[in-house]
Structures are given as C-alpha cells and as structure tokens.
C-alpha cells in the first residue's frame, strides 16, 4: 500500500497563531485536503453572533460552549474545496451526543451527505487521553446515494507498556479497507 505525500516548500507554509474558531485567519482560502486533530471538547464562546457567520449559519444551531468539536468540523468543512477531503480525529461522543450536536451532525450527515467514513480507533493511542477515538472522513463531492463506510479498527493494535500503537500492518489494512470499500464482518491475518 503506497501513501503519497506531497512536499510543500517551507516558504509556502503559513502558520498563524490565534483562536481558530473565534478569530480565524484564513477564511478566504479553500483547501483540497485538511487533516486535523483539534482539542477534544474545548470550550468556546458559542456567541450568538456566530449564527450569522458563514461557517455556522446554514445549520441554525451552534456547538455548545463546553464542546467545540462540531464547531471545528464546521469550520474545516467551510474551508474545504468542493472536491476536497477532510480527515479529523474526534472522541466517540461526536457520533452520539444529542441537543445542538445532534442537529449539527444530522445536517452534515443527512442533509449535506458529507460524511464518507468513520474509522474507529483503539483506546489509549494518543498521549494525554486513554479514550477511544474515531477518524471522520468528509467529502463534499459525495453522490446522493453514497453510503457511509464504517471501519472498526478498535482491536487492531499492538500494546507496548501503557500505550497502544497502530503498526504499519494495521494502518495498511485500514487504508486498503477504505480504498476498496468492501464489507468485511470479521477478518483476521
């Protein structure tokens, strides 16, 4: 399995310090690919004025003050080109929580049909948290009848002391499953 990485010249990299949600720096740019691991359930203002912000206004609801996960997702979807791909790591809770998050999730998944795949990862693979996480892959260019692919990779890890790791073998397995989009109930090596 080959993963193609594109090198970007150092002078083309722009990094801006600031609050991505409250004072975004690059709203005038669109991106072909976005890969992100935003902070989990970070607090934000959820100020009602954001209901007029292009990133959030089509839903009519804002992510709650105590959980900005969907605010980050909406922000990144706004920055994504129509044929682009967004991959974002999130806690499992984004798939199940109710209230405003449910309204936003339904808008993104059911009305816009942007969610392409959910990849369930093992617990304890990120430093600073032991919770299980998911990689959500979004594409704006999906066809109306495209199904969401669910990949359960939660048992595909190697334990090393107190951390779990995805080996190259498991990463290749996830990539191949995503690319081939074939349904596998149970599989082994």
Secondary structure, DSSP 8 states (H G I E B T S, - for coil): ---------GGG-----S-TTTS-S-TT--EEEEEE---TT------GGGGGSTTTTTTS----TT--HHHHHHHHHHHEEEEEEEEEEEEGGGGT--HHHHHHHHIIIIIS--EEEEEE--TT-BTTB-S-EEEEEEETT--TT---EEEE-TT--EEETTEEE--HHHHHHHHHHHHHT---SS---
